[in-house]
């Protein structure tokens, strides 16, 4: 990553942080300034106090300096109190609002994920995305809660103390500058290497977490194929990479501060020695206000400023690693946030309606509605028309490829009238699931048209389109919660009675009733507390409660035994009544009653017709059904 991009990422992060809480950040900024200035002006007051004490011994006496002494002492105490109060307040503000911003950023990232197209998740590893939510966000927290305020205080103190030192002694200040040059050189040689390795470390951690997440999801496969040793070897490789880069990063980081500390100590001793010599020899020195004699007060007050000056350089250097890790973390966070969202130019929406006395569809509330309709605004004349939602889906000469240069569907045309069951048959990779993905607009077609109740689906808002489609996938996906919650996921406003009725329809009620808490039984997100077949039944019940006019069943009964499948299919007949159904099944016995069976091969429909018609043709479907294809 080039320096301009690093600066851009950091400035963008800091800018977002400051804009999110401007009042609190302004107060924190003032407190940081007070903390830094209080720490600087305290040594100045200390110098005056010491000089007054020396003057009392040189002839003025205690009475001559008493008033000035107490005034300066009050100023000294106030300076330290101001510094302490400023430090306490800004640290509390930054701690609170850094966490608040992290919360906002995580929510913002998750909301953005919901708007990303499916293709984004096809291209990115889930473990890497998870690492962005955890490790990368935590590096930003470190930056905002500690690094920024530390660098700000050190910068203010550095500049202020530099001019204060110049006003006290140019000779001693030059010694400090030479020492600071050695410290900066150490940062350049050692700190830059540490920072570079810490940035690499963040990427390696993300890769390791991605691997662990993948292994945890596929643990049954690993054990089934006795792949444990190979998995351990792969994990060891990732751990070795992390260990190596972390060792390099921390090796240089651990060297940095001791060297800085020793340079500071040498500088402190050198300034004390030179200052004492200048005082003892009564040598005059240049200052910003003119030429003056070095006093013991100047030397004593100069030493805390030297310590503070070198500490500022050291503290700023110590933040290099945190800033470097934050650069890597913020880069991945903003790469995610900058991902283009799913494009949706649709303007046709799904609304609840009823027929008025003239037989026209009008919008109405939930309690009155008797039908669903497509609300179609026309920009030409400003009129609005309503089309009854029936489930009539037609595809015309559709071409599609997941990548532009590799087309997987070729010239696909089909129609499904309301209430018809359309089945797709073909070998794995023939394009069956791809067609259903296009109906959902998970991907947009390259050429051709898809119409839903006569409306081009590109004109329908994606959320409204998907609300009208119920899906049961081959891979069931339950969410952590009760069984009732998982069924209600199909329609969030469904009542308990409707959920139970849907479960009965899917033949899931019998096994749910035998569970310890029935419908209130808690299931884990991976569904490990119930069998795979039971999870599939819940998935079918979820589709049933959605009451969608179009159902997409992608191997919906693949995880159910033959006996249960027969019972479920009988129950699903009621579910499919009056609905348009797209059915993908490898068990050809389950699609014999379909009004149309589409046989696909390499993205093309090579045969279509009813079961009887396709058997009579003695073609590809006949070979699949009779097993002749397998024999050949």
C-alpha positions as CSV (number, residue, x, y, z in Angstrom):
1,X,0.0,0.0,0.0
2,X,1.4,3.4,-1.0
3,X,1.8,6.3,1.5
4,X,-1.0,8.4,0.0
5,X,-3.5,5.5,0.3
6,X,-2.4,5.0,4.0
7,X,-2.9,8.6,4.8
8,X,-6.3,8.6,2.9
9,X,-7.5,5.6,4.9
10,X,-6.4,7.1,8.3
11,X,-7.9,10.5,7.5
12,X,-11.1,9.0,6.4
13,X,-11.4,6.9,9.6
14,X,-10.6,9.9,11.8
15,X,-12.9,12.1,9.9
16,X,-15.8,9.7,10.2
17,X,-15.1,9.4,13.9
18,X,-15.1,13.2,14.5
19,X,-18.2,13.7,12.4
20,X,-20.2,11.0,14.3
21,X,-19.9,12.8,17.7
22,X,-18.8,16.4,17.0
23,X,-19.7,17.9,20.4
24,X,-18.0,15.1,22.5
25,X,-14.9,15.2,20.2
26,X,-14.7,19.0,20.6
27,X,-14.8,18.7,24.4
28,X,-12.1,15.9,24.2
29,X,-10.0,18.1,22.0
30,X,-10.1,21.0,24.5
31,X,-9.2,18.6,27.3
32,X,-6.3,17.2,25.4
33,X,-5.0,20.7,24.9
34,X,-5.4,21.5,28.6
35,X,-3.6,18.3,29.5
36,X,-0.7,19.0,27.3
37,X,-0.3,22.7,28.1
38,X,-0.7,22.1,31.8
39,X,2.1,19.6,31.7
40,X,4.3,22.1,29.9
41,X,3.6,25.2,32.0
42,X,4.2,23.4,35.3
43,X,8.0,23.3,34.8
44,X,8.0,27.0,33.9
45,X,6.3,27.8,37.2
46,X,8.7,25.4,38.9
47,X,11.7,27.3,37.4
48,X,10.3,30.6,38.9
49,X,9.7,29.0,42.3
50,X,13.3,27.7,42.5
51,X,14.7,31.0,41.4
52,X,12.7,32.8,44.1
53,X,14.0,30.4,46.7
54,X,17.6,31.1,45.5
55,X,16.9,34.8,45.6
56,X,15.7,34.5,49.2
57,X,19.1,33.0,50.1
58,X,21.0,35.7,48.2
59,X,19.8,38.7,50.2
60,X,16.1,39.4,49.5
61,X,15.1,37.2,52.4
62,X,11.9,35.2,52.8
63,X,9.7,38.3,53.3
64,X,10.9,39.7,50.0
65,X,9.9,36.7,47.9
66,X,7.0,35.2,50.0
67,X,4.1,36.7,48.0
68,X,5.7,35.9,44.6
69,X,6.6,32.4,45.9
70,X,3.0,31.5,46.9
71,X,1.6,33.0,43.7
72,X,3.9,30.9,41.6
73,X,3.2,27.9,43.8
74,X,-0.6,28.3,43.2
75,X,0.1,28.6,39.5
76,X,2.2,25.4,39.6
77,X,-0.5,23.5,41.5
78,X,-3.2,24.8,39.1
79,X,-1.1,23.8,36.1
80,X,-0.8,20.2,37.4
81,X,-4.5,20.1,38.4
82,X,-5.5,21.4,34.9
83,X,-3.4,18.7,33.3
84,X,-4.8,16.0,35.5
85,X,-8.4,17.1,35.0
86,X,-8.0,17.4,31.2
87,X,-6.4,13.9,31.1
88,X,-9.2,12.3,33.1
89,X,-12.0,13.9,31.1
90,X,-10.5,13.2,27.6
91,X,-9.6,9.6,28.5
92,X,-13.2,8.9,29.7
93,X,-14.7,10.6,26.6
94,X,-12.4,8.8,24.1
95,X,-13.0,5.4,25.9
96,X,-16.8,5.8,25.8
97,X,-17.1,7.2,22.3
98,X,-14.6,4.9,20.7
99,X,-16.7,2.0,21.8
100,X,-19.8,3.8,20.6
101,X,-18.3,4.4,17.2
102,X,-17.2,0.7,17.0
103,X,-20.8,-0.3,17.7
104,X,-22.0,2.1,15.0
105,X,-19.3,0.9,12.6
106,X,-20.2,-2.8,13.1
107,X,-23.9,-2.1,12.6
108,X,-23.1,0.0,9.5
109,X,-21.0,-2.9,8.1
110,X,-23.7,-5.5,8.8
111,X,-26.4,-3.3,7.3
112,X,-24.1,-2.9,4.2
113,X,-23.6,-6.6,4.0
114,X,-27.4,-7.1,3.7
115,X,-27.4,-4.9,0.6
116,X,-24.5,-6.6,-1.2
117,X,-25.2,-8.9,-4.1
118,X,-24.9,-12.7,-3.7
119,X,-21.9,-12.6,-6.0
120,X,-19.9,-10.8,-3.3
121,X,-20.2,-13.7,-1.0
122,X,-19.3,-16.1,-3.8
123,X,-16.0,-14.2,-4.2
124,X,-15.1,-13.7,-0.5
125,X,-14.3,-16.2,2.2
126,X,-16.7,-16.0,5.2
127,X,-13.8,-16.3,7.7
128,X,-12.2,-13.2,6.2
129,X,-15.4,-11.3,6.5
130,X,-15.7,-12.4,10.2
131,X,-12.1,-11.3,10.8
132,X,-13.0,-7.8,9.5
133,X,-15.8,-7.6,12.1
134,X,-13.5,-8.7,15.0
135,X,-9.7,-8.1,14.6
136,X,-9.8,-5.3,12.1
137,X,-12.5,-3.4,14.1
138,X,-10.4,-3.8,17.2
139,X,-7.4,-2.2,15.6
140,X,-9.6,0.9,14.9
141,X,-10.7,0.9,18.5
142,X,-7.0,1.0,19.6
143,X,-6.4,3.9,17.1
144,X,-9.3,6.0,18.2
145,X,-9.3,5.3,22.0
146,X,-5.5,5.7,22.5
147,X,-3.3,6.4,19.6
148,X,-4.9,9.6,18.3
149,X,-5.1,11.2,21.7
150,X,-1.6,10.1,22.6
151,X,-0.2,11.5,19.3
152,X,-2.1,14.7,19.7
153,X,-0.9,15.3,23.3
154,X,2.7,14.4,22.3
155,X,2.5,16.8,19.3
156,X,1.2,19.7,21.3
157,X,3.7,19.0,24.1
158,X,6.6,18.6,21.6
159,X,6.0,21.9,19.9
160,X,5.2,23.8,23.0
161,X,8.1,22.4,25.0
162,X,10.5,23.1,22.1
163,X,9.7,26.8,22.2
164,X,9.8,26.9,26.0
165,X,13.2,25.2,26.0
166,X,14.4,27.8,23.4
167,X,13.2,30.6,25.6
168,X,15.3,29.1,28.5
169,X,18.5,28.0,26.8
170,X,19.6,27.6,23.1
171,X,22.7,25.5,24.0
172,X,20.7,22.9,26.0
173,X,18.0,22.9,23.4
174,X,20.5,22.1,20.6
175,X,21.7,19.1,22.7
176,X,18.1,17.9,23.0
177,X,17.6,18.3,19.2
178,X,20.7,16.2,18.5
179,X,19.3,13.5,20.8
180,X,15.9,13.7,19.2
181,X,17.5,13.1,15.7
182,X,19.0,9.9,17.0
183,X,15.6,8.9,18.3
184,X,13.9,9.6,15.0
185,X,16.6,7.7,13.2
186,X,15.9,4.7,15.5
187,X,12.2,5.0,14.6
188,X,12.9,5.0,10.9
189,X,15.2,2.0,11.0
190,X,13.5,-0.1,13.7
191,X,9.9,1.2,13.9
192,X,9.2,1.0,10.2
193,X,10.2,-2.7,10.1
194,X,8.0,-3.4,13.1
195,X,5.0,-1.5,11.5
196,X,5.4,-3.3,8.2
197,X,5.3,-6.7,9.9
198,X,2.3,-5.7,12.1
199,X,0.4,-4.8,8.9
200,X,1.2,-8.2,7.4
201,X,0.2,-9.8,10.7
202,X,-3.3,-8.5,10.4
203,X,-3.7,-10.1,7.0
204,X,-2.2,-13.4,8.2
205,X,-4.6,-13.4,11.2
206,X,-7.5,-12.9,8.7
207,X,-6.3,-15.9,6.6
208,X,-6.0,-18.1,9.7
209,X,-9.4,-17.2,10.9
210,X,-10.8,-18.0,7.5
211,X,-9.2,-21.4,7.6
212,X,-10.5,-22.2,11.1
213,X,-14.0,-21.1,10.2
214,X,-13.9,-23.4,7.1
215,X,-12.6,-26.3,9.1
216,X,-15.3,-25.9,11.8
217,X,-18.1,-25.8,9.2
218,X,-16.7,-28.9,7.5
219,X,-15.7,-30.8,10.7
220,X,-17.9,-33.8,9.9
221,X,-16.4,-34.1,6.5
222,X,-12.9,-33.9,8.0
223,X,-13.7,-36.7,10.4
224,X,-15.6,-38.8,7.9
225,X,-12.6,-38.9,5.5
226,X,-10.1,-39.1,8.3
227,X,-8.5,-35.9,7.2
228,X,-7.5,-34.8,10.7
229,X,-3.8,-35.1,10.1
230,X,-3.8,-33.1,6.9
231,X,-6.1,-30.5,8.6
232,X,-3.6,-30.2,11.5
233,X,-0.7,-29.8,9.0
234,X,-2.6,-27.0,7.2
235,X,-3.5,-25.3,10.5
236,X,0.1,-25.6,11.6
237,X,1.2,-23.9,8.4
238,X,-1.2,-21.0,9.1
239,X,0.0,-20.8,12.7
240,X,3.6,-20.9,11.6
241,X,3.0,-18.0,9.2
242,X,1.4,-16.0,12.0
243,X,4.1,-16.9,14.5
244,X,6.9,-15.9,12.1
245,X,5.4,-12.5,11.2
246,X,4.4,-11.8,14.8
247,X,7.9,-12.7,16.0
248,X,9.4,-10.3,13.5
249,X,6.9,-7.5,14.4
250,X,7.4,-7.9,18.1
251,X,11.1,-8.3,17.9
252,X,11.5,-4.9,16.3
253,X,8.8,-3.4,18.6
254,X,10.6,-4.7,21.7
255,X,13.9,-3.3,20.5
256,X,12.4,0.1,19.8
257,X,11.4,1.3,23.3
258,X,14.5,0.2,25.2
259,X,16.7,2.1,22.7
260,X,14.4,5.1,22.9
261,X,14.5,5.0,26.7
262,X,18.3,4.7,26.9
263,X,18.7,7.6,24.4
264,X,16.4,9.7,26.6
265,X,18.4,8.7,29.7
266,X,21.7,9.7,28.1
267,X,20.2,12.9,26.9
268,X,18.9,13.7,30.4
269,X,22.3,13.1,32.0
270,X,24.1,15.1,29.3
271,X,21.7,18.1,29.7
272,X,22.1,18.0,33.5
273,X,25.9,17.9,33.2
274,X,26.2,20.7,30.6
275,X,23.6,22.8,32.4
276,X,25.5,22.4,35.7
277,X,28.8,23.4,34.0
278,X,27.1,26.4,32.4
279,X,25.7,27.5,35.8
280,X,29.0,26.9,37.6
281,X,31.0,28.8,35.1
282,X,28.4,31.6,35.0
283,X,28.3,31.3,31.2
284,X,25.7,33.4,29.4
285,X,23.4,31.7,26.9
286,X,21.1,32.7,24.0
287,X,17.3,32.6,24.5
288,X,14.4,33.8,22.5
289,X,14.2,36.9,24.7
290,X,17.9,37.7,24.5
291,X,21.2,36.8,26.2
292,X,21.1,35.8,29.8
293,X,23.0,33.9,32.5
294,X,22.0,30.2,33.2
295,X,20.5,29.9,36.7
296,X,20.0,26.8,38.8
297,X,16.2,27.4,38.3
298,X,16.6,27.1,34.5
299,X,18.6,23.9,34.8
300,X,16.2,22.3,37.2
301,X,13.1,23.3,35.2
302,X,14.8,22.3,31.9
303,X,15.4,18.7,33.0
304,X,11.6,17.8,33.3
305,X,11.1,19.4,29.9
306,X,13.9,17.2,28.5
307,X,12.3,14.2,30.0
308,X,8.9,15.2,28.6
309,X,10.4,16.0,25.2
310,X,12.0,12.6,24.9
311,X,9.0,10.9,26.3
312,X,6.9,12.6,23.6
313,X,9.1,11.3,20.9
314,X,9.1,7.8,22.4
315,X,5.4,7.7,23.0
316,X,4.7,8.9,19.4
317,X,7.1,6.2,18.1
318,X,5.4,3.6,20.3
319,X,2.1,4.3,18.5
320,X,3.6,3.5,15.1
321,X,2.7,-0.2,15.5
322,X,-0.9,0.6,16.5
323,X,-1.3,3.0,13.6
324,X,0.2,0.4,11.2
325,X,-2.3,-2.3,12.4
326,X,-5.1,0.3,12.1
327,X,-4.1,1.0,8.6
328,X,-4.4,-2.6,7.6
329,X,-7.7,-3.0,9.6
330,X,-9.3,0.2,8.2
331,X,-8.3,-0.7,4.7
332,X,-10.3,-4.0,4.9
333,X,-13.2,-2.3,6.7
334,X,-13.5,0.4,4.0
335,X,-13.0,-2.1,1.2
336,X,-16.1,-3.8,2.5
337,X,-18.0,-0.6,3.0
338,X,-17.0,0.6,-0.5
339,X,-18.3,-2.6,-2.2
340,X,-21.1,-1.5,-4.5
341,X,-24.5,-2.5,-3.2
342,X,-27.0,-4.6,-5.1
343,X,-28.4,-2.5,-7.9
344,X,-32.2,-2.2,-7.8
345,X,-33.9,0.1,-10.2
346,X,-37.3,-1.5,-9.7
347,X,-40.3,0.7,-9.0
348,X,-43.1,-1.9,-9.1
349,X,-44.1,-2.8,-5.5
350,X,-46.2,-5.5,-3.8
351,X,-49.2,-4.2,-1.9
352,X,-52.2,-5.5,-0.1
353,X,-55.5,-4.9,-1.8
354,X,-59.1,-5.8,-2.4
355,X,-61.8,-5.5,-5.1
356,X,-64.0,-2.4,-4.9
357,X,-67.7,-2.5,-5.9
358,X,-66.7,-1.9,-9.5
359,X,-64.4,-4.9,-9.5
360,X,-61.2,-2.8,-9.6
361,X,-58.2,-3.5,-7.3
362,X,-57.6,-0.9,-4.6
363,X,-55.1,-0.7,-1.8
364,X,-56.2,-1.4,1.7
365,X,-54.9,-2.3,5.2
366,X,-53.9,-5.8,6.5
367,X,-57.2,-6.5,8.1
368,X,-59.2,-5.7,5.0
369,X,-57.0,-7.2,2.3
370,X,-58.1,-10.2,0.4
371,X,-55.4,-10.3,-2.3
372,X,-51.9,-9.2,-3.2
373,X,-51.3,-6.9,-6.2
374,X,-48.4,-5.3,-8.1
375,X,-48.5,-1.5,-7.8
376,X,-47.2,-0.1,-11.1
377,X,-46.7,3.7,-11.3
378,X,-46.5,5.1,-14.8
379,X,-44.2,8.1,-15.1
380,X,-45.5,9.1,-18.5
381,X,-49.0,10.2,-17.3
382,X,-48.6,9.8,-13.5
383,X,-51.2,7.1,-13.3
384,X,-51.0,3.9,-11.2
385,X,-52.3,0.5,-12.2
386,X,-52.7,-2.6,-10.1
387,X,-52.0,-6.1,-11.4
388,X,-53.2,-9.2,-9.5
389,X,-50.4,-11.3,-8.1
390,X,-51.0,-14.7,-9.6
391,X,-47.6,-16.3,-10.1
392,X,-47.4,-16.3,-13.9
393,X,-43.7,-16.5,-14.7
394,X,-42.3,-16.6,-18.2
395,X,-38.7,-16.6,-19.5
396,X,-37.8,-15.5,-23.1
397,X,-34.5,-16.4,-24.7
398,X,-32.5,-16.0,-21.5
399,X,-28.7,-16.2,-21.6
400,X,-26.7,-16.0,-18.4
401,X,-23.2,-16.5,-17.1
402,X,-21.8,-16.0,-13.5
403,X,-18.8,-14.4,-15.3
404,X,-19.2,-12.5,-18.6
405,X,-17.0,-14.8,-20.6
406,X,-18.5,-18.1,-19.5
407,X,-22.2,-18.5,-20.4
408,X,-24.0,-21.2,-18.4
409,X,-27.6,-20.8,-19.7
410,X,-28.2,-20.6,-23.4
411,X,-31.5,-19.4,-25.0
412,X,-33.7,-20.6,-22.2
413,X,-37.5,-20.1,-22.7
414,X,-40.3,-21.4,-20.6
415,X,-43.6,-20.5,-19.0
416,X,-45.3,-21.4,-15.8
417,X,-49.0,-20.5,-15.6
418,X,-50.6,-19.9,-12.2
419,X,-51.0,-23.2,-10.3
420,X,-48.7,-25.2,-12.6
421,X,-45.9,-27.4,-11.3
422,X,-42.8,-27.1,-13.4
423,X,-40.0,-29.6,-12.8
424,X,-36.3,-29.3,-13.8
425,X,-34.3,-32.4,-14.5
426,X,-30.7,-32.8,-15.5
427,X,-27.2,-33.7,-14.4
428,X,-25.4,-31.7,-11.8
429,X,-24.3,-28.4,-13.3
430,X,-26.9,-28.4,-16.0
431,X,-28.3,-25.1,-14.9
432,X,-31.4,-26.1,-12.8
433,X,-30.6,-24.0,-9.7
434,X,-29.3,-21.2,-11.8
435,X,-32.8,-20.7,-13.3
436,X,-34.4,-20.4,-9.9
437,X,-31.6,-17.9,-8.9
438,X,-32.5,-15.8,-11.9
439,X,-36.2,-15.8,-10.9
440,X,-35.2,-14.5,-7.5
441,X,-32.9,-11.9,-9.2
442,X,-30.0,-13.1,-7.1
443,X,-28.2,-12.5,-10.4
444,X,-29.3,-10.5,-13.4
445,X,-29.5,-12.1,-16.8
446,X,-27.1,-11.2,-19.6
447,X,-29.8,-11.3,-22.4
448,X,-33.5,-12.0,-22.8
449,X,-36.5,-11.3,-20.5
450,X,-38.2,-12.7,-17.5
451,X,-41.8,-11.6,-16.9
452,X,-43.8,-12.0,-13.7
453,X,-47.6,-11.6,-14.2
454,X,-46.7,-9.8,-17.4
455,X,-44.2,-7.4,-15.7
456,X,-40.5,-7.4,-16.5
457,X,-38.9,-8.5,-13.2
458,X,-36.3,-5.8,-13.7
459,X,-39.1,-3.3,-13.0
460,X,-40.1,-5.0,-9.7
461,X,-38.3,-4.0,-6.5
462,X,-36.1,-7.0,-5.5
463,X,-37.5,-7.1,-1.9
464,X,-41.0,-7.2,-3.2
465,X,-40.2,-9.8,-5.8
466,X,-38.6,-12.0,-3.2
467,X,-41.5,-11.5,-0.8
468,X,-43.7,-13.3,-3.3
469,X,-41.4,-16.3,-3.7
470,X,-41.2,-19.1,-1.1
471,X,-38.0,-21.2,-1.2
472,X,-37.0,-24.5,0.2
473,X,-33.3,-25.2,-0.5
474,X,-31.4,-28.5,-0.5
475,X,-29.1,-27.1,2.2
476,X,-31.3,-26.2,5.2
477,X,-30.3,-23.1,7.2
478,X,-31.8,-22.7,10.7
479,X,-31.1,-19.8,13.0
480,X,-30.4,-19.8,16.7
481,X,-33.7,-19.5,18.4
482,X,-36.9,-21.4,19.1
483,X,-38.6,-23.7,16.5
484,X,-41.4,-21.2,16.5
485,X,-39.0,-18.4,15.6
486,X,-37.5,-20.4,12.8
487,X,-40.9,-21.2,11.2
488,X,-42.0,-17.6,11.6
489,X,-38.9,-16.5,9.7
490,X,-41.0,-17.2,6.6
491,X,-43.4,-14.4,7.6
492,X,-42.6,-12.3,10.6
493,X,-46.2,-11.2,11.3
494,X,-47.5,-14.8,11.3
495,X,-49.4,-15.9,14.4
496,X,-48.5,-18.9,16.5
497,X,-51.6,-20.7,15.2
498,X,-50.5,-20.0,11.6
499,X,-47.0,-21.3,12.3
500,X,-48.5,-24.5,13.9
501,X,-50.8,-25.0,10.9
502,X,-47.8,-24.6,8.6
503,X,-45.9,-27.2,10.6
504,X,-48.8,-29.6,10.3
505,X,-48.9,-29.1,6.6
506,X,-45.2,-30.0,6.3
507,X,-45.7,-33.0,8.6
508,X,-43.4,-31.4,11.2
509,X,-45.9,-31.1,14.0
510,X,-45.6,-34.7,15.2
511,X,-41.8,-34.5,15.9
512,X,-42.1,-31.0,17.3
513,X,-44.8,-32.1,19.8
514,X,-42.4,-34.8,21.1
515,X,-39.7,-32.3,21.9
516,X,-39.2,-31.2,25.6
517,X,-40.6,-27.7,25.1
518,X,-42.5,-28.3,21.9
519,X,-42.5,-25.2,19.6
520,X,-40.5,-23.3,22.2
521,X,-37.6,-25.7,22.0
522,X,-34.4,-23.9,21.3
523,X,-32.3,-25.0,18.4
524,X,-28.7,-23.9,17.5
525,X,-27.9,-22.1,14.3
526,X,-26.4,-25.2,12.7
527,X,-29.4,-27.3,13.7
528,X,-27.2,-29.8,15.4
529,X,-29.8,-30.4,18.2
530,X,-32.2,-32.0,15.6
531,X,-31.8,-34.4,12.7
532,X,-31.1,-33.1,9.2
533,X,-34.5,-34.5,8.0
534,X,-36.3,-32.6,10.8
535,X,-34.4,-29.4,9.9
536,X,-35.7,-29.9,6.3
537,X,-39.2,-30.3,7.6
538,X,-38.9,-27.0,9.4
539,X,-37.6,-25.4,6.2
540,X,-40.7,-26.6,4.4
541,X,-42.9,-25.3,7.2
542,X,-41.2,-21.9,6.9
543,X,-42.1,-21.8,3.2
544,X,-45.7,-22.9,4.0
545,X,-46.2,-20.0,6.5
546,X,-45.0,-17.5,3.9
547,X,-48.2,-18.1,1.9
548,X,-46.3,-17.1,-1.3
549,X,-48.0,-17.7,-4.7
550,X,-44.8,-19.1,-6.1
551,X,-42.8,-21.9,-4.5
552,X,-39.2,-22.9,-5.4
553,X,-38.4,-26.4,-4.1
554,X,-34.7,-27.2,-4.7
555,X,-34.3,-30.8,-3.6
556,X,-36.7,-30.0,-0.8
557,X,-37.1,-33.6,0.3
558,X,-33.5,-34.7,-0.3
559,X,-32.8,-35.2,3.5
560,X,-36.0,-37.1,4.2
561,X,-36.3,-40.9,4.1
562,X,-38.6,-42.4,1.5
563,X,-41.4,-43.2,3.9
564,X,-41.5,-39.7,5.4
565,X,-41.1,-38.2,1.9
566,X,-44.3,-39.9,0.8
567,X,-46.2,-38.4,3.8
568,X,-44.6,-35.0,3.4
569,X,-45.4,-34.9,-0.4
570,X,-49.0,-35.7,0.4
571,X,-49.1,-32.9,2.9
572,X,-47.3,-30.5,0.5
573,X,-50.1,-31.1,-2.1
574,X,-52.2,-28.8,-0.1
575,X,-49.3,-26.3,0.2
576,X,-48.9,-26.3,-3.6
577,X,-52.6,-26.0,-4.5
578,X,-53.2,-22.9,-6.5
579,X,-49.5,-22.0,-6.5
580,X,-46.9,-21.9,-9.2
581,X,-44.2,-24.4,-8.2
582,X,-40.7,-24.8,-9.6
583,X,-39.4,-28.2,-8.5
584,X,-35.9,-29.5,-8.8
585,X,-35.6,-33.1,-7.9
586,X,-33.2,-36.0,-8.6
587,X,-35.9,-38.5,-7.5
588,X,-37.9,-38.6,-10.7
589,X,-40.8,-40.3,-9.0
590,X,-41.6,-37.0,-7.2
591,X,-42.2,-35.1,-10.4
592,X,-44.4,-37.4,-12.4
593,X,-47.5,-35.3,-11.8
594,X,-45.8,-32.0,-13.0
595,X,-47.6,-30.2,-15.8
596,X,-44.2,-29.7,-17.5
597,X,-40.8,-31.2,-17.1
598,X,-37.8,-29.4,-18.4
599,X,-34.8,-31.5,-19.2
600,X,-31.6,-29.5,-19.1
601,X,-28.1,-30.3,-20.4
602,X,-25.2,-27.9,-20.3
603,X,-27.5,-24.9,-19.9
604,X,-30.0,-25.7,-22.6
605,X,-33.5,-27.2,-22.5
606,X,-33.2,-30.2,-24.7
607,X,-36.6,-31.8,-23.9
608,X,-39.9,-30.6,-22.4
609,X,-43.3,-32.1,-21.8
610,X,-45.3,-34.2,-19.3
611,X,-43.9,-37.4,-17.8
612,X,-45.9,-39.5,-20.2
613,X,-44.9,-37.4,-23.3
614,X,-41.2,-37.6,-22.4
615,X,-41.3,-41.4,-21.8
616,X,-42.9,-41.8,-25.2
617,X,-40.0,-39.8,-26.8
618,X,-37.5,-42.4,-25.6
619,X,-34.9,-39.5,-25.2
620,X,-32.7,-38.3,-22.4
621,X,-35.5,-38.2,-19.8
622,X,-36.5,-41.8,-20.7
623,X,-32.9,-42.9,-20.2
624,X,-32.7,-41.2,-16.8
625,X,-36.1,-42.6,-15.7
626,X,-35.4,-46.2,-16.8
627,X,-31.7,-46.2,-15.8
628,X,-30.6,-46.9,-19.3
629,X,-28.5,-43.8,-19.2
630,X,-26.6,-45.1,-16.2
631,X,-26.0,-48.4,-17.9
632,X,-24.5,-46.7,-20.9
